[in-house]
């Protein structure tokens, strides 16, 4: 039975989705502002560091935003309004949307130092939402697609985006790598992203959405390093390897979960 707190939560989620969409519109440069890749002195451009995904990778945001809008509408529907999983998920999703908008603003206002803790907090919030999805049962296929798949895609993509953001900040701050080459650091960071992907596969019992978006990002890192302006063969090979490992680990975890 729906309670007053449910209506409050639904309104907060819907309002947060609107704020996030406006933020993405501004961040794209469509409203006359500076596109994200050109903001903060181009620190997050596709050629700023060996970890930066190539430009086409960012088209995944269209899918993620579409899913988030669908979720904002879905959780308002009468049959979902009092569902326990949405009661548990709602404010986490809303927080992720607000953090997303805050991250865009931090980059737009050249506050790159602030952007890293914001996106790190976003990863933590999405990880919590992902755990809730695992522990609660969707009401059906539509709920699984709108809720679980959207949060999974969101988490997987933000994982690789966080790695790129951290690397961009270190470069902007003049980090010298403690004697390790930029290629060496790129391989190390990509390896960490791959390990996180494997952990998500295990924790999610083979859920495909996080693996797809993370592998998508890694694939475009590889494309940018092997055929783009900033060439780094070691980083490109590492990104391809990590993407394959994440997908294989997810497939194995999926098969094992089905056998249980």
C-alpha positions, 0 to 999 in steps of 0.5 A, spaced: 500 500 500 502 506 497 504 511 503 506 518 503 513 517 503 512 513 497 510 519 493 515 524 496 520 519 494 517 518 487 517 526 486 525 526 488 527 521 483 523 524 478 525 531 479 533 529 480 532 525 473 530 532 470 536 536 473 540 530 470 537 531 463 538 539 464 545 538 466 547 533 460 544 538 455 548 543 458 554 539 458 554 537 451 554 544 449 547 544 446 545 550 451 551 554 448 556 552 454 563 548 453 562 541 451 565 536 457 571 534 452 573 541 451 572 544 458 577 544 464 582 546 459 580 539 455 583 535 461 577 530 459 578 530 451 579 523 448 586 525 447 588 527 454 591 521 457 592 514 454 586 512 459 581 516 455 576 513 451 575 515 444 569 520 442 564 515 440 564 511 446 560 517 450 554 515 445 552 510 451 550 516 455 544 516 450 542 509 452 543 510 460 539 517 460 534 513 456 534 508 461 534 513 467 528 517 464 524 510 463 526 508 471 523 515 473 517 514 470 516 506 472 517 507 479 511 512 479 506 507 476 501 505 481 503 498 481 511 500 482 510 505 487 509 501 493 514 496 491 519 494 496 525 494 491 523 501 489 523 504 496 530 501 497 533 504 490 529 510 489 534 515 493 540 511 491 538 513 484 536 520 485 543 521 489 546 518 483 543 523 478 544 529 482 552 527 483 552 526 475 549 533 474 554 536 480 560 532 476 558 536 470 558 542 473 565 541 476 568 540 470 564 546 466 567 550 472 574 548 471 574 544 478 577 538 476 580 537 483 573 536 485 570 532 479 574 526 482 571 525 489 564 527 486 565 521 480 568 516 486 562 518 490 557 516 484 561 509 483 559 508 491 552 510 490 551 506 484 555 500 487 550 500 493 544 500 488 547 494 484 547 490 490 540 492 492 538 490 485 541 483 486 538 482 493 531 484 490 527 481 485 524 485 479 517 484 478 518 482 471 522 482 465 520 490 464 522 491 471 529 487 470 530 491 463 528 498 466 531 498 473 537 492 473 539 493 466 540 501 467 543 501 473 548 496 471 550 500 464 550 506 469 555 503 474 559 499 468 560 506 464 562 510 470 567 505 473 571 506 466 570 514 466 572 514 473 579 511 471 579 516 466 577 522 470 583 520 475 588 519 470 586 526 467 587 529 474 593 526 475 596 529 469 593 536 470 596 536 476 603 534 473 604 527 476 610 524 473 609 517 475 614 515 480 619 513 474 614 509 471 612 511 464 605 513 461 604 507 458 606 503 464 601 507 468 595 506 463 596 498 463 596 498 471 589 503 471 586 499 465 588 492 469 584 495 475 578 497 471 578 490 469 579 487 476 573 491 478 569 488 472 571 481 474 568 483 481 562 486 478 561 479 474 562 475 480 558 479 485 552 480 480 552 472 478 553 474 471 549 480 470 551 482 463 549 490 463 555 492 467 560 488 463 557 490 456 558 498 458 565 497 461 567 493 456 564 498 451 568 503 454 575 499 454 574 497 447 574 505 445 580 506 449 583 501 445 580 504 439 583 511 441 590 508 443 591 504 437 588 508 431 587 515 434 591 521 435 594 519 442 597 512 440 599 507 445 600 500 443 601 497 450 595 501 453 591 499 447 592 491 448 591 492 455 584 495 454 582 489 449 585 484 454 581 487 460 575 487 455 575 480 453 577 478 461 571 482 463 566 478 458 569 471 459 568 472 467 561 475 466 559 469 462 562 464 466 559 467 472 552 467 469 553 459 467 555 458 474 549 461 477 544 458 472 547 451 475 546 453 482 
